[in-house]
Amino acid sequence: MRFSGKTALVTGGAKGIGAGICKMLVQQGAKVIIADIDTAAADSLAAELGNNAVGLQLDVCEEGQWQAAIDYTESHCGQLDILIQSAGISRPASIEDADLNEWRDHMRVHGEGAFLGCKYAVASMKKTGGGSIVNISTVESIRPGPLFTCYGAAKAAQDAVTKTVALHCGEKGYNIRCNSVHPAATYTPLLQQYLDAAEDPATLEKIYAGMQPLNRIATVEEVANCVLFLASEESSFMTGHQMYVDGGVLAKPYPSGEGA
């Protein structure tokens, strides 16, 4: 029960990695606000998790909704201790296929969303003695493939926000830490959509697994465990850190002539 007495707000919390994080936080004693643009899914998960979880509508691109979410957290739970930013979109496209609207959509969700979340979380946390922010990034922000022009760039913008927030809060003495987690291929509804749309899902799944030196796809729980470590006091001397949960992807050099 390492999160007993703590309140966490998780964006994109209704599905995928965000939902896995919410479940584990509740299991370990936290009060959890499941913030998601899909209110029905957030409410459904909250009902499943019990009295220590509540669903809340949040479009991370809208500043007013961020202000309302923080106000709700403070008025109903006392204070915000943990912010997990898991909301995201991913629409693969090369530089030739992507258009400006796709670019802007990705930048709004990952860039502006991370900026607004950190801005209002810091304002709240510094009033109560500190907290922990964990942003869910991706290996594509470190070594993007040719089909992730918009996604890789937007996640790299999120990474820059993470580091600048960590440095600012450290220099100010706010006791607010800000870190990022970088998963590789993980079994989520988004990955399942790619598999379902493929002509040969089994072969595509093997390709995804083969990209990792561990030769398999990560589970949501494996990613969530690392997120909870960074959210907890067990990582109290870690800030501005990029944690790779990638099965060894970023340790593996590209084969000669290979670019993805």
C-alpha angles and dihedrals in degrees: 000000000000092000097051109143093014127119120213130189114202120191117208082020099147099074145021120356092354092057091048090053092049092052093050093045091054091046089055096050107269129135104234131203108202102209116189142146086234099071095179092055091046092051091047093053091045090054089051093051097048137221096340093063132065132179121233132181113240130164100191091209093063117083094199091055091051090052090049092048093052091045090051092049093051096044097044103031104026098238145003113250103164134028119190114187106202101143112119151138130218123191111167116224137146123235088264095050102038119089132204094261091056090049092051094046092054093044092050095051099040103025105033092030093056091044094052094043093051093043095055096035091055091049090053100040097048090061092060103040104273145304146194130270121194120186118199106225129160143236085253090074090060101038110008122195123228093260094057102066095136099030096048093047094047092049090048088056088052089051090054090052090051094054096044091050090050092051095044095049092046093052091047093050093235095143088230116137124199123193139158135225120212114200126186121209108339132180101257135137088262093056090045090056090057091049093047091051094051123100089227109025094178093055092046090050090053090050091053091048092048092056089070118072087223085061097227142081119260123248123232089244092058091055093042092053090060092046091053091050091056091044092053133074088252086084095044095138095048122096133145086023126148110211114199114213093175111120088249098307096136092046091056118087119222112261113250110289095007119123105179 
